[in-house]
Amino acid sequence: MEKMEELKEYLKKIEYLASSIALLHWDSAINMPKDAVKYRSEMIGYLTGESYKLTTSEKMKAFIDYFSEIDGLDRLNKAIIENITREYNKVTKIPEAEYVQYEIDKTLAQNAWEEAKKKKDFSVFKPYLAKIIDYNKRFSEYWGFRDNKYDGLLDIYEPGMTTERLDAVFGELKEALVDLLQRIKRSNIKTDDAFLKGNYSAESQRKLGEIILGQMGYDYEKRGRIDVSEHPFTINFGNKDVRITTKYDTSDFRPAIFSMIHEGGHGIYEQNISDELEGTSLSVAASLGMHESQSRFYENILGKSMEFWNYFYPKFQETYKELEGVDLTSFYRAINCVEPSLIRIDADELTYSLHIIIRYEMEKLLINSDINIDDIPKLWNEKYKEYLGVEPEHDAEGVLQDIHWSCGDFGYFPTYALGNLYGAQFFNKMKDEIPDWRQQITCGDFAPITKWLNENVHQHGATLKPAELIKKITGEEPSAKYFIAYLNDKFGKLYDI
């Protein structure tokens, strides 16, 4: 136990560096002057180098060697050793200079992406993206993979997941989505959401968002905050400082409100990871897919339910004259309108996963060198035309719409769709244990649901792998069937199909 306490003190140093780097990234997105980007990238590079040294040191190897000989470790301590061993094996396979330069180049790439998006010009971002793709190809080779080079990257965000498994799950999901979408197109019920366009000040949206977030259980006053960024995100520095961002559109409150609910789901997860896990390397989510299960659950399963808006809609009507003559049923139909669109973060609940599948297919092709970087915009546009029947007019609403590739997050996008599947599977179990959930949400009482998620999902951090956590909660392996059933039930009723 003395040795374990010594290890935890060592891991805290790595945690402090990770939080410092994250804080610099947060400031880069929120406050940093444009001309500071080069120096900021060098700061991040330096701190990353220090983190690399601690993570790959002889002292860390000595800890791993020592505990590998110990039998009978309890569940928590065993998880700590498994996690640091996994991280050690991954990081030590990347040369230190390359690891540091990668962090520097990512910061430069993010700045180039912002400029390219504003100019609607992929060519501005292309040389930076080419570098990031090459890094990820090499990293996957360093780490090794069985059948598909993409597996090495996928495992970072969703431990244990493989391309083979994901192809099967996404194949089933894609077939179900396309079938449901075609039936909706043939439906006699046509939903119009045009009446929601109006004049909505950013300040009024922020105030309403704060009311919703507070009711949900995200503490934005003492343990969080809400800021504005080009792309909404959540970031944390321990469970007592979890920050979210959004982006306001004064002609339509939906993007900001639903992104706040989405990021609030992430924030609730982070704020409720057990204090016991601080300094263990496990005070993070079980996976990015598990993280997305929480954000997508709050945003869609709850946030776009009739029960949710039965409580919150009067507050919106009091704030916006545009809604005075719009009844709740019409509003509910409008926020759940199925309409294939170009922008992922604005996509409706049904078509959203098709946006993810497009990105997943693109990433596999890029990482396996089946296409080159010049093919990206054209292929992107072709896939949107084929899968969703829409085509971007320029790069900003096409291949440049997401920040993720500039951050090096190849393998991340699939977790959004996996989050949909996990969230629906949890919801199926939760309904059995909280049978009156509809009445509670209708009254604005989120506490029982958030408590259920705290106890079953959040508090465990990364002590369990995602598949293990799902099996522990639901008694089943991860499955697409609950999400497919949920969509068919919800949209079947909305469109009378």
Secondary structure, DSSP 8 states (H G I E B T S, - for coil): -HHHHHHHHHHHHHHHHHHHHHHHHHHHHHT--GGGHHHHHHHHHHHHHHHHHHHTSHHHHHHHHHHHT-----HHHHHHHHHHHHHHHHHTTS-HHHHHHHHHHHHHHHHHHHHHHHHT-HHHHHHHHHHHHHHHHHHHHHH--SS-TTHHHHHHHSTT--HHHHHHHHHHHHHHHHHHHHHHHH-S-----GGG-S---HHHHHHHHHHHHHHHT--TTTSEEEEE-SS--EEESSTT-EEEEE---TT-SHHHHHHHHHHHHHHHHHHTS-GGGTTTT--S-S-HHHHHHHHHIIIIIITTSHHHHHHHHHHHHHH-GGGTT--HHHHHHHHT-----S-GGG--TTTHHHHHHHHHHHHHHHHTTSS-GGGHHHHHHHHHHHHHS---SSGGGTTTS-SGGGGT-TTTTHHHHHHHHHHHHHHHHHHHH-TTHHHHHHTT--HHHHHHHHHHTGGGTTSS-HHHHHHHHHSS---SHHHHHHHHHHHHHHHT-
